[in-house]
Amino acid sequence: MCLAISAQYGDVPSVDIAVWSELPTGAGLGSSAAYAVCLAAALLHACGAISCPLGDGEDTARWTEEEMALINSWAFQGERVIHGNPSGVDNAVGTWGGALRYQSGKITPLKRVPMLRILLTNTKVPRSTKVLVAGVKEKLLKFPAIMNPVLDSIDAISQECQSVLEAMPANPSPEYYPVLEELFDINQHHLNVMGVGHPCLDRLCRVAASHGLHSKLTGAGGGGCGITLLPPGTTPLTVEAAKRDLCACGFECWETDIGAPGVTLHSSSSLKAQVLHALSQS
């Protein structure tokens, strides 16, 4: 990427690149795309292909839409090096943040979405996306009259979820969360029907449900990670109890948000002490 960007926009100056991340690798969380997006932004900024959006006294700033499109295009090339034939979803959401709709290869960022609190749980069960995709394709060919309606239903769930998410910022009513929880449950059952579930993911859902929380797999399935929705009324005691029980299953668990901003330029003064320490050790 460094050589290609230098060839197109002028030499990238000599730089030291230090990378720090809390994302576990190989867990289906887009760590490679996050790396590719940050690397593309850093190299494009270093050679002057994109501006420095930070103003005086600003801690963080984001680039223009045109500049982010350029970052995304180079990040996608990085993903191609790593994965061969990626969808482009991970680098797109890493660039723009928020949420996006992906259908038939077309990626459309959603303009307004709420920030949702979740528990992100890694079952630590390894899986192969290639094998899982092949299994779904085999079922579709074997039982088209059964599986095609399942896919249609999943598409309908996605559209309903999009409608809810886009309605929430203008009217942040707690009544939306039970709808999202139902969509989580229905979607998870459909994914099991398609053959991309796993006993550990089922266990994750049961443990979360024992605390009144709703979960579904994320990524390719077959292991990997699941997400558990934390509605606004969820108490800290409930969250800690759920995390304790999930960790007791041998899983890793983090409390985080989805719908956050994408690639951002930070001033050094705005970085957390733990980040500065990690970077200073590299």
Phi, psi and omega in degrees: 000319180298315180294318182292318179294320178299318182294328185268326188240003185105155188303134169286128180296162178300126183221154167257129180247118177250133183242131177228136183210146172260355181283127173291142180273153176067021182248009179077023183255009176077028181297323180293322179291320177300317177298313183296320180295313181295320180296315179299315180297317182296315183290319178295323178292319183296326182263003176084010179288334173232160186281174168260104187282352183288125174267172179301128177081358180274139178274322181220155176202158179238157183279172177289165178302318181296318180291323178293326176298323178292316176303314182298320182295321179286324176298323178297322177296322175297319178296325178295323177298319185280317190248346179090295183222068183284162179284333186093356181294311187296315180291329179293314181287332174292329179280306186270337183073198179064231178219158179216159176254131178238121180210124178053041178083353181264130181250123180234109176297138176275133190288320183225118176223151179281162171276124181250131175278137178219160161263130177253120186239127177260116180286346182067013177273117180291150179210158178248117178302319181300316180294318181295317178297320179296323179294319178295318180298320179297318179295320179298320180288326183281321183230062184299322182293337179268314189281326180298319175297329177296316178296320178298321180293320177297321177297319179295322177298316180299317180293320179294319179297317178300316180299317180295312182299321181285337179277335188295319182300322181283335182217081186286061181278139177296347181293343180287331187293319174300328177294313178299320180297317177297319179295321175304310184297313181297316181298318180298319178297317178298318181295326174295319178301323182284349176093015180252014175278188178195146179307326179291325176291322175298320179294318177304313181297320180294316181297315179297319180297330178295344176252013178078021184247154186243137188224163172205161177289160174225151184084211186284341184084199180066022189124218178065226190245158172229157176241143180238122182286134177245094179299161184305329182277002181292125184281154175304326179296319179296316180298313182295321179294318178295316178299318180299314182290324178292318178294328177295339176279357183093010180269162169258143187219133177229145171265127185208188180234152168239150185100011181285166178297160178271215188302133187220142174267127182249143168283152182299330181289342182270351184284144177294153182302322182292328178290313179301320179295316181297319180290326180291338180275350185279000000 
